[in-house]
Amino acid sequence: MNYNYRYRLRPSDALEEQLAWTVDTCRQVYNHFLHRLNRTDDTSAYSEQKLLPSLKKWWSDLKGVHSKVLQKVVQRLYDNLSTLRERKENGYRVGTLKWKPPGEYRSFTYSQSGFKLKNTGGRTRLWLSKLGEIPLTFHRDLPDDADIKTVTVKQEPTGKWYAILGIETPDDPLEKPENPENCVGIDVGILKYAHDTDGTAVESLDLSDERERLERAQRDLSRKQHGSDNWEKQRRVVAERHAELKNKRRDFLHKLSNYYAREYDFVAVEDLDAKGLVELPGNSRNRAGAAWGTFLRMLKYKCEREGTHFVAVNPRGTTKECASCGVSTEKPLWMRKHSCPTCGFEADRDANAAWNILSRGIRKRLGSGRSESTPVETALPVSSVVDAKRVVETGSPTLKREGVSPSGRVG
């Protein structure tokens, strides 16, 4: 299996200058081959990479950059072109590849060779060809028998440097159970970030303080003269505030997705069009901040890693349909309780949706001829609300409460 491990680099001032110079040289190479792409027909990544040795004869700076790094720059250009073509074929309106100005090209990649992890004097360092050894914070060990395939060095807008190690392990993913017994359906929202069929409701992460600090920093930035030293200093403060928001949100999503992937044999979720939801009018900031698409992507790959079945179902009607009898009832957004006029079944609005999601997920996996909307004839468990802060601090949305076991399941 393939994974990415990210580590903070701690370069000296001299090494930091070398890293910045390498990034800028790669940016110029990218622009050079973009210029050729716009004026030459029938080019490819392979044919352009073959020009690199002759390019070094008159562009002497390229001798200070590892050959694999330069090849990946050319590959990056043609990967971007391929992405544009795919989007155009799928009906999107696309433009053209743009010239990369300073500040918009922030990384370079070694592949196959030119890098090595060294442990000298009890401290792990990353050796990169043409650059030397760079200290890094090795906060987690690599898996046993892991083979490092690529190393990407990236500078964040905050000015901090990171190394992303692309590794490959010989182990196959865990085998998924043929007949999963521990199943869960998850409904995501804004007030309650996740509500599952075991009765656990996880509140959304409160990032109001972080947003306020970001807005204050942005106001201060708007008062600075663009391009001045004070402007650059404040720009980094704004970048730090953005990084604060991003890191706290991703930490919450990682821990929540990890919990569901490890605790259950079968996970059913809504196949949401997160981008489309954000583009809808009204409340778009909260929908964007919820990062449902990121959560679902994390949950999917972690379920694959842990040997858990992951099924995404059509979300249409999951809130309106009764989980007991299947009758659809209109509900305005302010109505937080489901009450079926046909069978009299009552439950929390999100709990009812979670059971419909689980029902559709089971039907979809079984591949039966029945509709995804066929209800599961079962009673809903007691609901407990879990603070998002608990998820961040403990890595688990569990809560001991009467009627609910420590694992979050109904006792």
Secondary structure per residue as TSV (DSSP state, phi and psi in degrees):
chain	resnum	aa	ss	phi	psi
A	1	M	-	360.0	155.8
A	2	N	E	-109.7	134.1
A	3	Y	E	-136.3	160.9
A	4	N	E	-116.5	129.0
A	5	Y	E	-115.4	129.6
A	6	R	E	-111.9	130.6
A	7	Y	E	-131.4	145.3
A	8	R	E	-80.6	128.0
A	9	L	E	-89.0	148.2
A	10	R	-	-124.7	65.8
A	11	P	-	-74.5	151.3
A	12	S	-	-71.6	172.4
A	13	D	H	-59.9	-40.4
A	14	A	H	-66.4	-42.7
A	15	L	H	-66.8	-35.7
A	16	E	H	-64.3	-38.2
A	17	E	H	-64.1	-40.6
A	18	Q	H	-64.6	-41.4
A	19	L	H	-63.0	-44.7
A	20	A	H	-63.4	-39.7
A	21	W	H	-63.9	-40.7
A	22	T	H	-63.8	-43.5
A	23	V	H	-60.8	-44.3
A	24	D	H	-68.1	-36.4
A	25	T	H	-65.2	-41.8
A	26	C	H	-62.4	-37.2
A	27	R	H	-61.8	-42.2
A	28	Q	H	-67.6	-35.9
A	29	V	H	-65.2	-41.7
A	30	Y	H	-58.1	-47.0
A	31	N	H	-65.7	-34.6
A	32	H	H	-63.0	-46.5
A	33	F	H	-76.1	-24.2
A	34	L	H	-66.4	-40.1
A	35	H	H	-59.8	-43.0
A	36	R	H	-66.6	-39.6
A	37	L	H	-60.3	-38.6
A	38	N	H	-74.3	-14.8
A	39	R	H	-122.9	0.9
A	40	T	-	-127.8	134.8
A	41	D	S	-90.1	158.1
A	42	D	S	55.8	48.2
A	43	T	-	-101.1	159.4
A	44	S	-	-145.3	166.3
A	45	A	H	-60.9	-40.8
A	46	Y	H	-66.8	-44.7
A	47	S	H	-66.8	-35.2
A	48	E	H	-73.9	-35.2
A	49	Q	H	-62.8	-30.7
A	50	K	T	-68.2	-15.5
A	51	L	T	-84.4	-11.8
A	52	L	H	-60.8	-43.7
A	53	P	H	-59.1	-41.3
A	54	S	H	-71.4	-28.3
A	55	L	H	-65.7	-33.0
A	56	K	H	-67.4	-19.4
A	57	K	H	-67.4	-35.1
A	58	W	H	-108.9	-17.0
A	59	W	-	-106.7	83.7
A	60	S	G	-66.1	-25.6
A	61	D	G	-60.2	-27.6
A	62	L	G	-66.6	-18.0
A	63	K	G	-69.0	-17.1
A	64	G	G	-89.4	5.5
A	65	V	S	-120.3	135.6
A	66	H	-	-60.9	143.7
A	67	S	H	-60.5	-38.8
A	68	K	H	-65.6	-33.6
A	69	V	H	-64.3	-43.4
A	70	L	H	-64.6	-39.6
A	71	Q	H	-62.8	-39.1
A	72	K	H	-68.5	-28.2
A	73	V	H	-63.4	-45.8
A	74	V	H	-64.1	-42.6
A	75	Q	H	-61.4	-37.8
A	76	R	H	-61.6	-41.5
A	77	L	H	-60.2	-46.3
A	78	Y	H	-76.5	-25.8
A	79	D	H	-66.3	-40.8
A	80	N	H	-63.0	-39.8
A	81	L	H	-64.4	-41.2
A	82	S	H	-63.2	-38.8
A	83	T	H	-63.6	-41.7
A	84	L	H	-61.8	-42.0
A	85	R	H	-63.2	-42.1
A	86	E	H	-63.2	-42.6
A	87	R	H	-65.1	-37.0
A	88	K	H	-65.9	-40.7
A	89	E	H	-65.1	-26.6
A	90	N	T	-88.3	8.6
A	91	G	T	95.9	3.7
A	92	Y	-	-83.6	150.4
A	93	R	-	-84.6	122.2
A	94	V	-	-125.1	154.2
A	95	G	-	-98.6	-139.2
A	96	T	-	-122.3	164.5
A	97	L	-	-67.0	137.0
A	98	K	-	-102.7	151.2
A	99	W	-	-61.6	134.5
A	100	K	-	-89.9	111.2
A	101	P	-	-81.2	166.2
A	102	P	T	-57.1	136.9
A	103	G	T	98.3	-17.5
A	104	E	S	-106.3	2.0
A	105	Y	-	-125.7	111.1
A	106	R	-	-122.7	4.3
A	107	S	E	-146.7	162.1
A	108	F	E	-146.1	157.2
A	109	T	E	-130.7	133.8
A	110	Y	E	-97.4	137.9
A	111	S	E	-132.2	138.3
A	112	Q	S	72.5	-43.2
A	113	S	S	-150.6	171.3
A	114	G	S	93.6	10.4
A	115	F	E	-148.2	158.0
A	116	K	E	-167.3	140.1
A	117	L	E	-89.8	128.2
A	118	K	E	-122.2	146.7
A	119	N	E	-120.6	96.1
A	120	T	E	-115.6	127.1
A	121	G	T	65.9	26.8
A	122	G	T	80.7	4.8
A	123	R	E	-122.9	131.8
A	124	T	E	-77.9	134.3
A	125	R	E	-129.9	151.6
A	126	L	E	-103.9	117.4
A	127	W	E	-93.5	128.4
A	128	L	E	-124.5	132.5
A	129	S	T	-60.2	139.1
A	130	K	T	75.5	-6.7
A	131	L	T	-119.8	-38.5
A	132	G	E	104.5	-162.5
A	133	E	E	-90.1	132.0
A	134	I	E	-120.9	122.3
A	135	P	E	-63.4	146.7
A	136	L	E	-143.7	157.7
A	137	T	E	-85.3	100.6
A	138	F	-	-89.4	75.7
A	139	H	-	-78.8	-13.3
A	140	R	S	-146.4	139.1
A	141	D	-	-74.1	152.1
A	142	L	-	-76.2	152.6
A	143	P	-	-59.7	152.9
A	144	D	T	-61.3	143.5
A	145	D	T	63.0	18.6
A	146	A	-	-76.7	139.9
A	147	D	E	-113.5	120.1
A	148	I	E	-77.7	119.4
A	149	K	E	-96.9	-39.4
A	150	T	E	-139.6	155.3
A	151	V	E	-132.9	120.1
A	152	T	E	-109.7	125.7
A	153	V	E	-102.7	126.7
A	154	K	E	-136.0	139.6
A	155	Q	E	-105.1	122.1
A	156	E	-	-77.0	162.8
A	157	P	T	-58.0	-21.4
A	158	T	T	-72.4	-13.1
A	159	G	S	97.8	-7.6
A	160	K	-	-80.1	146.9
A	161	W	E	-105.2	141.8
A	162	Y	E	-134.6	152.4
A	163	A	E	-116.4	126.6
A	164	I	E	-107.5	112.7
A	165	L	E	-93.0	118.7
A	166	G	E	-90.0	111.9
A	167	I	E	-114.9	158.1
A	168	E	E	-128.4	130.1
A	169	T	-	-109.9	144.7
A	170	P	S	-73.2	-15.2
A	171	D	-	-75.2	137.8
A	172	D	-	-79.5	159.1
A	173	P	-	-59.6	155.5
A	174	L	-	-60.5	144.5
A	175	E	-	-72.0	133.3
A	176	K	-	-78.0	140.1
A	177	P	-	-63.5	139.9
A	178	E	S	-66.7	-40.7
A	179	N	S	-124.1	83.7
A	180	P	-	-62.9	134.6
A	181	E	-	-103.5	-33.8
A	182	N	S	-96.2	92.6
A	183	C	E	-111.9	150.9
A	184	V	E	-147.6	143.2
A	185	G	E	-112.3	139.9
A	186	I	E	-124.8	125.5
A	187	D	E	-106.9	127.3
A	188	V	E	-103.3	150.5
A	189	G	-	-155.9	-159.6
A	190	I	S	-105.1	-55.6
A	191	L	S	-64.4	-50.8
A	192	K	E	-105.5	117.6
A	193	Y	E	-65.5	-42.1
A	194	A	E	-142.3	135.1
A	195	H	E	-129.8	122.0
A	196	D	E	-113.2	172.9
A	197	T	T	-76.3	-6.6
A	198	D	T	-91.6	5.8
A	199	G	S	90.0	5.6
A	200	T	E	-91.4	125.7
A	201	A	E	-117.1	123.4
A	202	V	E	-104.6	120.9
A	203	E	E	-71.2	154.1
A	204	S	-	-66.4	149.7
A	205	L	-	-69.1	130.9
A	206	D	-	-86.0	107.8
A	207	L	-	-114.9	25.2
A	208	S	H	-64.6	-38.8
A	209	D	H	-65.2	-41.9
A	210	E	H	-65.5	-39.7
A	211	R	H	-64.7	-38.6
A	212	E	H	-64.5	-41.4
A	213	R	H	-64.8	-38.1
A	214	L	H	-64.0	-45.9
A	215	E	H	-62.8	-38.0
A	216	R	H	-65.3	-42.0
A	217	A	H	-66.4	-35.6
A	218	Q	H	-68.7	-36.5
A	219	R	H	-64.4	-41.7
A	220	D	H	-62.9	-38.3
A	221	L	H	-64.7	-38.0
A	222	S	H	-65.3	-19.1
A	223	R	T	-88.8	-9.8
A	224	K	S	-86.4	153.7
A	225	Q	-	-74.7	123.5
A	226	H	T	-58.0	128.3
A	227	G	T	92.2	-10.0
A	228	S	S	-76.3	168.8
A	229	D	H	-62.3	-40.9
A	230	N	H	-65.6	-37.0
A	231	W	H	-63.0	-44.7
A	232	E	H	-63.8	-39.4
A	233	K	H	-63.8	-43.3
A	234	Q	H	-72.4	-31.1
A	235	R	H	-59.7	-39.0
A	236	R	H	-68.3	-33.2
A	237	V	H	-64.1	-43.3
A	238	V	H	-61.7	-42.5
A	239	A	H	-61.8	-38.2
A	240	E	H	-63.6	-40.1
A	241	R	H	-66.6	-40.9
A	242	H	H	-61.4	-42.7
A	243	A	H	-63.2	-36.2
A	244	E	H	-58.7	-50.8
A	245	L	H	-59.2	-48.7
A	246	K	H	-62.3	-44.7
A	247	N	H	-67.1	-40.8
A	248	K	H	-66.5	-40.4
A	249	R	H	-66.1	-45.7
A	250	R	H	-67.4	-34.4
A	251	D	H	-62.7	-44.2
A	252	F	H	-61.2	-46.1
A	253	L	H	-68.4	-38.5
A	254	H	H	-60.9	-46.1
A	255	K	H	-69.3	-39.5
A	256	L	H	-67.4	-46.2
A	257	S	H	-65.2	-37.0
A	258	N	H	-63.9	-38.9
A	259	Y	H	-60.0	-50.4
A	260	Y	H	-67.2	-36.6
A	261	A	H	-67.1	-33.6
A	262	R	H	-89.4	-29.8
A	263	E	H	-84.7	-18.4
A	264	Y	-	-124.9	157.1
A	265	D	S	-92.4	-21.3
A	266	F	E	-145.2	125.7
A	267	V	E	-125.4	125.3
A	268	A	E	-114.9	133.3
A	269	V	E	-136.8	171.1
A	270	E	E	-82.2	139.7
A	271	D	-	-86.4	79.0
A	272	L	-	-81.7	143.7
A	273	D	-	-91.2	83.1
A	274	A	H	-60.5	-40.7
A	275	K	H	-64.4	-42.4
A	276	G	H	-64.9	-36.5
A	277	L	H	-66.4	-38.6
A	278	V	H	-65.1	-33.1
A	279	E	T	-77.4	-10.2
A	280	L	S	-68.8	148.7
A	281	P	S	-71.1	144.3
A	282	G	S	85.6	128.5
A	283	N	S	61.0	26.1
A	284	S	H	-69.2	-29.8
A	285	R	H	-65.8	-42.2
A	286	N	H	-66.4	-36.9
A	287	R	H	-68.5	-38.5
A	288	A	H	-67.4	-41.2
A	289	G	H	-67.9	-25.1
A	290	A	H	-67.3	-27.8
A	291	A	T	52.0	50.8
A	292	W	H	-63.1	-38.6
A	293	G	H	-61.8	-42.0
A	294	T	H	-63.5	-43.0
A	295	F	H	-60.4	-44.9
A	296	L	H	-67.2	-37.0
A	297	R	H	-66.0	-41.9
A	298	M	H	-62.6	-45.3
A	299	L	H	-62.8	-38.6
A	300	K	H	-64.4	-49.7
A	301	Y	H	-72.3	-28.4
A	302	K	H	-74.7	-34.5
A	303	C	H	-63.8	-39.5
A	304	E	H	-62.5	-42.2
A	305	R	H	-67.8	-38.1
A	306	E	H	-90.4	-0.4
A	307	G	T	75.2	34.8
A	308	T	-	-109.0	136.0
A	309	H	E	-67.1	132.0
A	310	F	E	-122.9	123.0
A	311	V	E	-131.0	126.4
A	312	A	E	-104.6	128.6
A	313	V	E	-116.3	164.3
A	314	N	-	-64.5	122.6
A	315	P	-	-79.6	-9.7
A	316	R	T	-61.2	124.3
A	317	G	T	83.0	1.0
A	318	T	T	-66.0	-28.9
A	319	T	T	-81.2	-34.9
A	320	K	T	-79.5	-36.3
A	321	E	B	-73.8	144.4
A	322	C	-	-80.1	129.7
A	323	A	T	-71.4	-15.6
A	324	S	T	-92.0	-45.2
A	325	C	T	-119.2	-15.5
A	326	G	-	90.6	-0.2
A	327	V	-	-73.4	135.5
A	328	S	B	-89.8	132.4
A	329	T	-	-131.3	130.4
A	330	E	-	-67.5	137.4
A	331	K	-	-136.8	120.0
A	332	P	-	-67.4	162.3
A	333	L	T	-62.0	-32.9
A	334	W	T	-72.3	-16.9
A	335	M	-	-82.4	107.5
A	336	R	-	-97.1	6.6
A	337	K	E	-125.9	136.7
A	338	H	E	-92.4	127.4
A	339	S	E	-136.2	110.9
A	340	C	-	-81.7	122.9
A	341	P	T	-72.3	-14.7
A	342	T	T	-89.9	-53.8
A	343	C	T	-105.5	-7.1
A	344	G	-	80.8	6.5
A	345	F	-	-70.4	132.1
A	346	E	E	-124.6	140.4
A	347	A	E	-165.7	168.5
A	348	D	E	-61.6	142.4
A	349	R	H	-55.4	-46.2
A	350	D	H	-72.8	-33.6
A	351	A	H	-65.0	-41.1
A	352	N	H	-61.3	-42.8
A	353	A	H	-64.1	-39.6
A	354	A	H	-62.3	-40.1
A	355	W	H	-67.9	-36.9
A	356	N	H	-64.0	-39.0
A	357	I	H	-64.2	-44.1
A	358	L	H	-63.3	-42.1
A	359	S	H	-59.5	-47.2
A	360	R	H	-65.5	-37.2
A	361	G	H	-63.7	-41.9
A	362	I	H	-65.4	-44.1
A	363	R	H	-62.8	-39.7
A	364	K	H	-65.7	-40.8
A	365	R	H	-68.9	-39.9
A	366	L	H	-69.7	-22.1
A	367	G	T	66.6	28.5
A	368	S	-	-77.1	170.3
A	369	G	S	-78.4	-5.4
A	370	R	S	-75.3	155.5
A	371	S	-	-68.9	152.7
A	372	E	T	-60.5	-27.0
A	373	S	T	-84.2	2.9
A	374	T	-	-61.1	126.1
A	375	P	-	-74.3	157.7
A	376	V	-	-93.4	124.3
A	377	E	-	-85.0	88.4
A	378	T	-	-157.6	155.8
A	379	A	-	-84.2	153.3
A	380	L	-	-85.6	143.0
A	381	P	-	-78.9	170.2
A	382	V	-	-65.7	141.9
A	383	S	-	-100.5	138.9
A	384	S	E	-124.8	140.4
A	385	V	E	-99.9	129.9
A	386	V	E	-113.1	132.5
A	387	D	-	-68.7	137.0
A	388	A	H	-61.8	-29.5
A	389	K	H	-61.0	-35.2
A	390	R	H	-63.8	-36.9
A	391	V	H	-63.4	-43.3
A	392	V	H	-65.7	-40.4
A	393	E	H	-78.2	-35.5
A	394	T	H	-108.2	-16.0
A	395	G	S	78.4	12.1
A	396	S	S	-149.3	136.4
A	397	P	-	-85.1	32.5
A	398	T	-	-86.6	154.3
A	399	L	-	-154.3	127.7
A	400	K	-	-82.7	118.3
A	401	R	B	-152.7	154.4
A	402	E	T	-57.7	127.9
A	403	G	T	91.4	-9.0
A	404	V	B	-127.7	128.8
A	405	S	-	-76.5	166.2
A	406	P	T	-57.9	-22.9
A	407	S	T	-84.3	-0.6
A	408	G	S	93.1	0.6
A	409	R	S	-97.0	155.4
A	410	V	B	-69.6	130.1
A	411	G	-	-83.7	360.0
